[in-house]
Amino acid sequence: MSRPARDSFSELSARERARVLLDPGTFRELLGPFERMKSPWLPRQGVVAQADDGVVVARGRIGGEDAVIAAVEGAYQGGSIGEVSGSKIAGALELALRDCERGRRVRPVLLLETGGVRLQEANLGLAAIAEIHAAIVALRRHVPVVCVVAGLVGCFGGMSLAAALCSRLIITRPARLGMNGPEVIEQEAGIGELDAMDAREVWGLMGGEQRVATGFADVLIEDDTVAIAAEVRRAFDNVPPPRSEQVDAWSARLAGIDAQHPPEPRALRALWLRGEDH
Amino acid sequence: MSTAAAPSERGLRWFQALTGGQQGLLPGTTRTVRMADSPIGREPARYLAVVPDAQNRFPRARGGEVGLDEAWALARQVRRTIAEDGGASPRAIIAIVDVASQAYGRREELLGIHLAGAAAADAYASARLAGHPVLALLVGKAMSGAFLTHGYQANRILALDSPEVLVHAMSKESAARVTRRSVEALEELGRSITPMAYDVRSFASLGLLHTLIEGINAEAPGTDDVERVRAELAAAIADARAGARDLSSRLTSQAARTTRSASIEVRRRLAQSWDVP
């Protein structure tokens, strides 16, 4: 018996990923490529600036409610966050916050496929990421902020903190989530610390399955457009307090770890989720 | 592999200078996170710093890096401060920033340093939203994930005008390795592309800094230096109390209007098209 072919979500462009998550016919892009709001910093360094700077902001509806999606294009500059792309995400969240404060709820969704700060815009990328963090924390008091990490690019650097600040984190098996990318760790700490080419090891540490199994993400999902759209619609209901507020519980988990002999990834799953309902 | 430079003692030195010589050790908490109360004029203020510890249980966080225990301890102490003040008279919280990097390591990723960092940023942002004037005082390095974790959620950022005060998304040595450029070439690039620069004067020209405190002996502060910094902190606290609880001041400064014009323009255009015309 053949299964129906899946439509890959992660292989879609950022624009299409935003479109398929919004209720049919409601997609409306803000500050799209025709406005040519490009990076002012890349051309000076001999890098071609893309007309949307690699982030798509779209308004529309999700489950009949007003929504805004900020989707990172992982195929452009590794999904890196520069001044313009970062400000598009922060600005969209700030406007959603303004609406929420006026009593008009807007459902915010972040689609993150990013290596973190764009090094060519260093300090302005980092500043934008701090503003994204600030906006998520403020907005989350009004409405759940939902994050999807679906593709092979993963979500790293300061944007991994952004993902961790979200109310609900949906991730696929091929996606990875971590502060420091494996290449950077290998470079900084040596191959004895981590072999970035060892895919089994890397996904064992920070792959989607491990992140859900150890409580760092909420939902493990197939890379399937229909499934992810359904999960995003559901994600706004019955949301528990965000994990970045659960300081005592996570501190206790960490305190129980032997830093000299930390458990292997598999053992960590059992250790941390023992006695919990999963 | 990175060469081990001697860990900076500046953070602890300024922490002690501003808190009347307190160690700030907390029972049941890593020795790398220090907290102490010391009033500024009539304002009660709480200081927090991340400092090196050669005996730290996580080997990748012994040189003043912000690691797992550090980030969770910051989150816990800041949240404790919010709870203690209960919204009635929120104290100033001052993050003394001298952090070379986040901790890079296998254990750190396994155990979720990204969530630890998020929890600390969350706590600082929540304190700011609860009405605490949150200040960051840059006395040394303010690097990347470490700065996002400790300081970058402040309402007001102040910095000592010193060649060792550096702000960036990646250490010079790492950035050179990643971009396959020499450190000298990177420094040259920073002279023409302001956000690429490391030095605090360039950072000040981005409009993100509230005050650049000039003429201070940053390495070995004397009584006058400490008093001057305290006066700047007092002024920043008053300014934060009178201002918004968000980070909007980073977009309205004179320098931001020039250097961060794209950040401002993006927001303007998004707002313009937010609702269907």
Interface residues (C-beta under 8 A of the other chain):
Chain A: R28 L30 L31 E35 M37 S39 P40 W41 R44 Q45 V57 R59 E83 V84 S87 K88 A90 G91 A92 E94 L95 G116 V117 L119 Q120 E121 A122 N123 L124 G125 L126 A127 A128 I129 A130 E131 H133 A134 V137 A138 R141 G157 G158 S160 L161 A162 A163 A164 L165 L177 G178 M179 N180 V184 I185 Q187 E188 A189 G190 E193 L194 L205 M206 T214 F216 P242 R243 S244 E245 Q246 V247 D248 W250 S251 L254 I257 A259 Q260 P262 P265 L268
Chain B: M1 S2 R57 F58 P59 R60 L68 D69 W72 A73 A75 R76 R79 Q102 Y104 G105 R106 R107 E108 E109 L110 L111 G112 I113 H114 L115 A116 G117 A118 A119 A121 D122 A123 A125 S126 R128 L129 S144 G145 F147 L148 T149 Y152 Q153 V167 H168 A169 M170 S174 A175 R177 V178 T179 L189 S192 I193 T194 P195 M196 A197 S202 F203 L206 L208 D246 L247 R250 R260 S261 A262 S263 E265 V266 R267 R269 L270 A271 S273 W274 V276
